[in-house]
Amino acid sequence: MPKARVLQHSQYSMIRILGILGSPRRGGNTDFFMEKVLSHLNKSGFNTNSLRLADLDIRPCNACNKCYKTGRCIIRDDIDKVFKEIKLSSVIIVASPVFFLGVSAQTKILIDRSQSKWVEKYILKKTQQVTKTKKGIFISVRGGKGMEVFKCIEKPVRAFFDVHNVKYVKGIFVDGIDEKGDIKKDKMAIKKASNLIEGFISFKGGSFYGTV
Ligand SMILES: Cc1cc2nc3c(=O)[nH]c(=O)nc-3n(C[C@H](O)[C@H](O)[C@H](O)COP(=O)(O)O)c2cc1C
């Protein structure tokens, strides 16, 4: 049985947490969940940051395969800013609503543009394996009922974390949330957000999301 370990408050500020907002709907359900988690963690002393994909200029992968030679994408846009933040952070939280049984277009573009990272890792073998120190969390909500779709959309997000050498540790999924703000009235969603916050502050064995 692993011993329970508690992160000291003085160590919180060393943990840089990046929230990647994948919904185009400002103030929508995934935003609300992420905001609740990040603002609480920030008040607790963690170093938090967020990026809203819809506000950035990130063009889709055009499959030119130029990255196969260099491990670098030839498109110069805000993707560099996102990759830099991912590199600097110890915890990366990606949040996307379910759109047509997939992630949002903004989130998918980010994932596809990570092809250069896949090349870097698996073709050019330049980067390290997934480290235990960088952790990834995926938050998703959907309007319809049922959890099976989340298993499906989790797969590209897992692959995304893998190419960035981030260990995927947790998926948090809420169904039956459709109108903007519905999530605020959903007790289960609020509980899931509180559990996630709690997970950063006290943890057992390897279950902590931000161990450095
Ligand atoms: C373009 C579009 C496609 C959607 N497709 C689905 C879907 O396939 N399954 C589902 O359960 N909900 C679907 N929804 C509903 C959203 O998942 C739901 O409204 C969610 O709460 C939006 O989250 P947000 O407020 O963070 O943007 C779709 C919504 C939009 C706008």
The ligand as a Gaussian input file, in Angstrom:
#p B3LYP/6-31G(d) Opt

LIG

0 1
 C      -21.074000      21.922000     -33.618000
 C      -21.582000      21.172000     -32.412000
 C      -21.602000      19.798000     -32.427000
 C      -22.025000      19.081000     -31.300000
 N      -21.994000      17.722000     -31.338000
 C      -22.363000      17.012000     -30.249000
 C      -22.293000      15.583000     -30.262000
 O      -21.922000      14.950000     -31.242000
 N      -22.648000      14.924000     -29.133000
 C      -23.080000      15.576000     -28.013000
 O      -23.386000      14.917000     -27.026000
 N      -23.144000      16.933000     -27.970000
 C      -22.781000      17.659000     -29.045000
 N      -22.833000      19.041000     -29.022000
 C      -23.231000      19.733000     -27.779000
 C      -22.023000      20.228000     -26.972000
 O      -21.170000      19.160000     -26.638000
 C      -22.540000      20.910000     -25.693000
 O      -23.371000      21.999000     -26.031000
 C      -21.436000      21.367000     -24.769000
 O      -22.000000      21.743000     -23.539000
 C      -20.670000      22.554000     -25.329000
 O      -19.642000      22.885000     -24.430000
 P      -19.046000      24.367000     -24.313000
 O      -20.139000      25.204000     -23.690000
 O      -17.863000      24.253000     -23.468000
 O      -18.722000      24.803000     -25.699000
 C      -22.452000      19.773000     -30.140000
 C      -22.466000      21.188000     -30.155000
 C      -22.032000      21.884000     -31.270000
 C      -22.014000      23.397000     -31.241000

